[in-house]
Amino acid sequence: MSHQLTNEYWDLLGPNGPFLHELFHNQSQLVQQLQDTNNTLKTQVMDAQDDVSNTVTRAMLAVVQTIIMNIPTGGHLTRSAQVAKPESFDGIRDKTEQFVLSIHIAVMMQLDTFLNERMKILYALSFMHGGMAQVWAANETNSVLANMSAFTTLAELLAGNIQRTFSDPD
């Protein structure tokens, strides 16, 4: 700013001219420093956002990989009855009770397949396709994978959430 004005201009200001000239020069330098600092901070914020996004992605992949790695591979053979997989559930009210019952049966007959309640919950959610159930299940699955789910047991999911959400309220 001060470098754009001529020396004659500063001389016209009288005895305060050199003082004001230096003051404007210093202020101009401070403004430039603030602009440089602001640009640096903007870059750091964008880098931090990228870092957070990358960390979340890596964490989600690690959770999924851990779940996949902990699925039993059948290394220990036991004699058990074959169980039919539950039919896909699309949220139709008339099918809610049958879906809940079939999940209960499938899980009970395969207890040694599930390492924990979380895997049982993900198993149940994996059969919810189409209709309102698909969107609902996708949201719940994301919550479970992010360890932010409102329920911690399969019973809570089935009785509390699926039946309350999809069955006949009467």
C-alpha positions in Angstrom: 0.0 0.0 0.0 2.6 2.6 1.1 4.9 1.7 -1.8 2.3 2.9 -4.3 2.3 6.5 -3.1 5.0 8.9 -4.1 7.4 10.6 -1.8 5.8 14.0 -2.7 2.6 12.7 -1.2 4.2 11.9 2.1 6.1 15.2 2.1 2.7 17.1 1.7 1.6 15.5 5.0 4.0 17.8 6.7 6.1 16.8 9.8 4.0 13.6 10.3 4.5 12.4 6.7 7.6 10.2 7.4 5.9 8.8 10.5 2.7 8.0 8.6 4.7 6.6 5.7 6.5 4.1 8.0 3.2 3.3 9.8 1.4 2.5 6.6 4.5 0.5 5.4 4.5 -1.6 8.6 0.7 -2.1 8.4 1.1 -3.3 4.8 3.7 -5.8 5.9 1.4 -7.1 8.7 -1.5 -7.5 6.3 0.7 -9.5 3.9 1.8 -11.7 6.8 -1.8 -12.3 7.9 -2.7 -13.2 4.3 0.2 -15.7 4.1 -0.7 -17.2 7.5 -4.4 -17.5 6.5 -3.4 -19.3 3.3 -1.2 -21.7 5.3 -4.0 -22.4 7.7 -6.5 -23.0 4.8 -4.0 -25.6 3.4 -3.6 -27.2 6.8 -7.4 -27.5 7.3 -7.8 -29.1 3.8 -5.0 -31.5 4.6 -6.6 -32.3 8.0 -9.9 -33.0 6.4 -8.2 -35.4 4.0 -6.4 -37.1 6.8 -9.7 -37.6 8.8 -11.4 -39.0 5.7 -8.6 -41.4 5.0 -8.4 -42.5 8.7 -12.2 -43.2 8.8 -11.9 -45.2 5.6 -9.0 -47.3 6.9 -10.9 -47.8 10.2 -14.0 -49.0 8.4 -11.9 -51.4 6.2 -10.2 -52.7 9.3 -13.5 -53.4 11.0 -14.8 -55.2 8.0 -11.6 -57.2 7.6 -11.7 -58.2 11.2 -15.2 -59.4 10.9 -14.4 -61.4 7.8 -11.2 -62.8 9.3 -13.2 -64.0 12.4 -15.8 -65.8 10.5 -15.3 -69.5 11.2 -14.1 -71.4 8.1 -15.4 -74.8 9.1 -12.1 -76.0 10.4 -13.9 -77.8 13.2 -16.5 -80.1 11.8 -19.5 -80.8 14.0 -22.6 -82.7 13.2 -25.5 -80.3 13.0 -28.7 -80.0 11.2 -28.7 -78.0 8.0 -30.7 -74.8 8.4 -32.4 -72.9 5.6 -31.3 -69.3 5.2 -34.0 -66.8 6.0 -35.8 -65.3 3.1 -35.0 -61.7 2.2 -37.2 -59.2 4.0 -38.4 -56.0 2.3 -40.3 -54.5 5.1 -43.8 -55.7 4.3 -45.8 -55.8 7.6 -47.3 -59.3 6.9 -43.8 -60.8 6.6 -42.3 -59.3 9.7 -43.1 -62.0 12.2 -42.0 -64.8 9.8 -38.7 -63.0 9.2 -38.0 -62.5 12.9 -38.8 -66.1 13.6 -36.6 -67.4 10.7 -33.7 -65.3 12.0 -34.1 -66.7 15.5 -34.1 -70.3 14.2 -31.2 -69.8 11.8 -29.0 -68.2 14.5 -30.0 -70.7 17.2 -29.1 -73.6 14.9 -25.7 -72.1 14.0 -24.6 -70.7 17.3 -21.0 -71.9 16.8 -20.9 -69.8 13.6 -21.2 -66.5 15.3 -18.4 -65.2 17.5 -20.4 -62.5 19.1 -23.7 -60.6 19.2 -22.4 -58.1 16.6 -22.0 -60.8 14.0 -25.5 -62.1 14.7 -26.9 -58.6 14.2 -25.0 -58.1 10.9 -26.2 -61.6 9.8 -29.8 -60.5 10.4 -29.4 -57.2 8.7 -27.8 -58.9 5.6 -31.2 -60.5 4.8 -33.0 -57.1 4.6 -33.3 -56.2 0.9 -35.7 -54.1 -1.1 -38.4 -51.7 0.0 -38.1 -49.7 3.2 -36.2 -52.5 4.9 -33.1 -52.0 2.6 -32.6 -48.3 3.5 -33.3 -49.0 7.2 -30.9 -51.9 7.2 -28.2 -50.0 5.4 -28.4 -47.2 8.1 -28.4 -49.8 10.9 -25.5 -51.7 9.3 -23.4 -48.5 9.1 -24.2 -47.8 12.8 -23.1 -51.3 13.8 -19.9 -51.1 11.8 -19.1 -47.7 13.3 -19.8 -49.1 16.9 -22.6 -46.5 17.2 -25.5 -48.8 17.2 -28.4 -48.2 19.6 -28.7 -52.0 20.4 -26.1 -54.5 21.5 -27.9 -57.8 21.1 -29.8 -59.6 18.4 -32.8 -59.8 20.6 -32.8 -56.0 20.9 -32.6 -55.7 17.1 -35.3 -58.2 16.4 -37.8 -57.4 19.1 -37.1 -53.8 19.7 -36.3 -52.4 16.3 -37.5 -54.6 13.5 -40.8 -55.6 15.0 -41.5 -52.1 16.3 -40.6 -50.6 12.9 -42.1 -53.0 10.5 -44.9 -55.0 12.2 -48.5 -54.0 12.6 -48.7 -51.5 15.4 -52.1 -53.0 16.5 
